[in-house]
Amino acid sequence: MDVKEQVLEIGKQARAACRELAKLSTRKKNLILEAMAEALDAQRAFIQSENARDLAAGREAGLAPAMLDRLALTDARIDAMIKGLRDVAVLNDPVGEQISTWNRPNGLEIRKVRVPIGVIGIVFESRPNVTCDAAALCFKTSNAVILRGGKEAIHSNLAIAKAMQEGGEAKGMPAHAIQLIPTTDREAVRVMCQMTRYLDLIIPRGGEGLIQAVTEMAHVPVIKHYKGVCHTYVDAAADLSMAWRICENAKCQRPGVCNAMETLLVHEAVAESFLPRMGEIFAARGVELRGDEETRRWIPDAKPATEADWYEEFLDLVLAVRVVADVEAAVEHINTYGSGHSDAIVTADEKAAKTFLAEVDSATVYVNASTRFTDGAEFGMGAEIGISTDKLHARGPMGLEELTTYKFTISGKGQVRE
């Protein structure tokens, strides 16, 4: 069987599985998730031996230490996967939830009800724990899932998927509800992205290059998690002590993630008071600053910013800084250069805050808080499948609800349309 035939067969099996998944009760799904957790624990030694194969191949291929660290499955990381399965089991099941109901004058009762999307494909890189996290969320929402991980984690991913399949099927999970494409051939991704007969949605998780490639190849709907060019705007009415703390956290707490601040905007009225101290804080944390002319007036060590810097997701201790005239100029900058991910204003001015909230076109918009909170767990949603920078059908952190769609169910008493 060639790659195309293999992937199409996986799609066909997933389509059959999603019909069976729709019949499972929440209680049954939770019991199956617990069985998956137990199977991961029982097969820990095998999973780690397969992970050792990937790590050895990665070292031989010259993978960077940070990449090898992301790849490694320590006991603590396997424990976290097991805990994640159990955490998903106790989350509310959105499937079957009645979103709204109303009656028509002719007596028809109409209900809008949450249902699974169907078959979801997830293409991801590096971290093998995504195999577990993504599969658990899709299963809880009665979606069949087809996973395709990166070649550097192929043995680890297959071992994790095997444990979940065996544990789940022993407790009644439909066969092929969770499948992982077993080849590292890139052709598999192209076929997966284009099998409109079997796949309802594809979600790429990884770098911008992966997301762009999947988007360009796909014939099925894609939910994208593009780059996070996140901004913090320090307003004229900001509490500067609060602003220094928020900006330090947003940039430095974990700079290599999508919700870290990449551009700092400062109102011209507070630039003299705010920027010198902010520059000292960032210098102590090893942050390279790239500023406009006014910024460099107050932070002489800052490098000149280029036009490209305003668009850049640095994912590192590098920050672009610009001084702006007012909140309207800040909003204009964000809507021009931002990626629609997460943006914040620091201000005590209620009018400025309302303007910012209403006019910034991003998935998450903050007043007096760090952008680092853009995360499903931090929002109280439990686990997440990713953070969407799209507008359809999901936006921002994607939890269980975002892995459902809806249908209308209508009850009548013999009504016919005249």
LINGI-V28535 format. One record per residue. RES is the residue in one small letter. D_FIRST is the distance of its C-alpha to the first C-alpha in Angstrom with 2 decimals. Layout:
{{RES | D_FIRST} {RES | D_FIRST}}
This chain:
{{m | 0.00} {d | 3.81} {v | 6.70} {k | 8.07} {e | 5.89} {q | 6.01} {v | 9.65} {l | 10.53} {e | 9.74} {i | 11.92} {g | 14.40} {k | 14.69} {q | 15.40} {a | 17.86} {r | 19.65} {a | 20.27} {a | 21.47} {c | 23.91} {r | 25.72} {e | 26.32} {l | 27.39} {a | 30.07} {k | 31.75} {l | 32.36} {s | 35.92} {t | 36.86} {r | 38.19} {k | 34.94} {k | 32.96} {n | 35.52} {l | 35.30} {i | 31.52} {l | 32.05} {e | 34.61} {a | 32.23} {m | 29.70} {a | 32.62} {e | 33.57} {a | 30.08} {l | 30.00} {d | 33.38} {a | 32.46} {q | 29.38} {r | 31.28} {a | 31.40} {f | 27.66} {i | 27.06} {q | 29.69} {s | 28.36} {e | 24.95} {n | 26.97} {a | 28.94} {r | 25.86} {d | 25.30} {l | 29.04} {a | 29.22} {a | 26.46} {g | 28.26} {r | 31.56} {e | 30.20} {a | 28.80} {g | 32.23} {l | 31.60} {a | 34.92} {p | 36.75} {a | 36.47} {m | 32.67} {l | 32.60} {d | 34.93} {r | 32.70} {l | 29.81} {a | 31.91} {l | 31.77} {t | 35.32} {d | 36.76} {a | 38.42} {r | 35.21} {i | 33.51} {d | 36.75} {a | 36.53} {m | 33.03} {i | 34.39} {k | 37.43} {g | 35.38} {l | 33.59} {r | 37.02} {d | 38.51} {v | 35.95} {a | 36.75} {v | 40.40} {l | 39.91} {n | 40.83} {d | 38.02} {p | 38.29} {v | 36.24} {g | 38.74} {e | 41.51} {q | 43.93} {i | 44.42} {s | 47.31} {t | 48.98} {w | 51.67} {n | 53.53} {r | 54.24} {p | 57.67} {n | 56.30} {g | 55.34} {l | 51.56} {e | 50.29} {i | 47.42} {r | 45.35} {k | 42.85} {v | 40.40} {r | 37.69} {v | 34.17} {p | 30.72} {i | 28.85} {g | 25.67} {v | 22.39} {i | 23.08} {g | 20.85} {i | 22.46} {v | 21.75} {f | 24.08} {e | 25.25} {s | 26.90} {r | 28.38} {p | 26.25} {n | 28.79} {v | 27.47} {t | 24.51} {c | 27.21} {d | 29.55} {a | 27.20} {a | 25.51} {a | 29.00} {l | 30.42} {c | 27.66} {f | 27.84} {k | 31.65} {t | 31.51} {s | 29.09} {n | 26.29} {a | 22.65} {v | 21.39} {i | 18.22} {l | 19.12} {r | 18.00} {g | 20.41} {g | 21.37} {k | 19.98} {e | 23.41} {a | 23.07} {i | 19.46} {h | 20.63} {s | 23.50} {n | 21.58} {l | 19.07} {a | 22.18} {i | 24.08} {a | 21.40} {k | 21.01} {a | 24.80} {m | 25.12} {q | 22.50} {e | 24.12} {g | 27.60} {g | 27.09} {e | 25.36} {a | 28.17} {k | 30.59} {g | 28.86} {m | 26.50} {p | 23.94} {a | 20.45} {h | 18.17} {a | 21.37} {i | 20.56} {q | 17.08} {l | 16.36} {i | 13.37} {p | 12.63} {t | 11.92} {t | 14.95} {d | 13.44} {r | 15.89} {e | 13.59} {a | 12.55} {v | 16.25} {r | 16.61} {v | 13.98} {m | 15.59} {c | 19.01} {q | 18.47} {m | 16.92} {t | 20.38} {r | 19.42} {y | 18.46} {l | 20.17} {d | 23.99} {l | 24.87} {i | 23.70} {i | 25.97} {p | 25.72} {r | 27.76} {g | 28.77} {g | 30.64} {e | 31.73} {g | 29.24} {l | 26.24} {i | 27.90} {q | 28.74} {a | 25.24} {v | 23.76} {t | 26.69} {e | 26.28} {m | 22.58} {a | 22.86} {h | 23.19} {v | 23.82} {p | 27.06} {v | 27.42} {i | 30.09} {k | 31.14} {h | 33.01} {y | 34.49} {k | 37.08} {g | 40.17} {v | 43.22} {c | 45.65} {h | 49.42} {t | 52.58} {y | 55.74} {v | 59.08} {d | 61.61} {a | 65.36} {a | 65.98} {a | 63.63} {d | 64.80} {l | 64.23} {s | 63.90} {m | 61.13} {a | 59.52} {w | 59.58} {r | 57.89} {i | 55.22} {c | 54.39} {e | 54.21} {n | 51.83} {a | 49.63} {k | 49.19} {c | 49.55} {q | 48.39} {r | 44.74} {p | 44.42} {g | 40.67} {v | 39.61} {c | 39.24} {n | 42.45} {a | 44.73} {m | 47.47} {e | 46.89} {t | 50.01} {l | 53.50} {l | 55.88} {v | 59.59} {h | 62.43} {e | 65.05} {a | 67.82} {v | 66.46} {a | 64.93} {e | 68.00} {s | 68.08} {f | 64.37} {l | 62.71} {p | 64.76} {r | 64.14} {m | 60.49} {g | 60.16} {e | 61.70} {i | 59.30} {f | 56.27} {a | 57.73} {a | 58.14} {r | 54.46} {g | 53.35} {v | 52.30} {e | 52.43} {l | 54.04} {r | 53.65} {g | 56.37} {d | 58.11} {e | 61.69} {e | 63.31} {t | 61.11} {r | 62.03} {r | 65.66} {w | 65.39} {i | 62.73} {p | 63.64} {d | 60.91} {a | 58.15} {k | 56.27} {p | 56.42} {a | 53.55} {t | 51.63} {e | 50.26} {a | 46.72} {d | 47.80} {w | 48.35} {y | 44.68} {e | 43.37} {e | 41.50} {f | 42.79} {l | 41.21} {d | 43.93} {l | 47.70} {v | 48.42} {l | 50.14} {a | 51.35} {v | 54.80} {r | 56.72} {v | 60.13} {v | 60.33} {a | 63.28} {d | 62.44} {v | 59.82} {e | 59.08} {a | 58.29} {a | 56.03} {v | 54.13} {e | 53.86} {h | 52.47} {i | 49.86} {n | 48.71} {t | 48.53} {y | 46.79} {g | 45.13} {s | 41.56} {g | 42.50} {h | 41.78} {s | 45.01} {d | 48.60} {a | 51.95} {i | 55.67} {v | 58.42} {t | 61.60} {a | 64.49} {d | 64.98} {e | 63.68} {k | 63.75} {a | 61.65} {a | 59.15} {k | 58.87} {t | 58.40} {f | 55.62} {l | 53.82} {a | 54.13} {e | 53.27} {v | 50.60} {d | 47.26} {s | 45.02} {a | 43.00} {t | 45.52} {v | 49.15} {y | 51.63} {v | 55.40} {n | 56.84} {a | 53.68} {s | 51.01} {t | 47.70} {r | 46.07} {f | 46.17} {t | 43.27} {d | 40.94} {g | 39.82} {a | 41.54} {e | 44.71} {f | 44.83} {g | 44.75} {m | 41.37} {g | 39.80} {a | 36.40} {e | 34.84} {i | 31.42} {g | 32.95} {i | 35.80} {s | 35.28} {t | 37.26} {d | 36.25} {k | 38.55} {l | 36.14} {h | 35.45} {a | 36.17} {r | 38.51} {g | 39.38} {p | 38.23} {m | 35.50} {g | 36.08} {l | 35.16} {e | 37.00} {e | 35.07} {l | 31.78} {t | 33.22} {t | 34.23} {y | 36.77} {k | 37.53} {f | 40.86} {t | 42.02} {i | 45.15} {s | 47.57} {g | 50.19} {k | 52.83} {g | 52.36} {q | 52.75} {v | 51.96} {r | 52.17} {e | 55.30}}
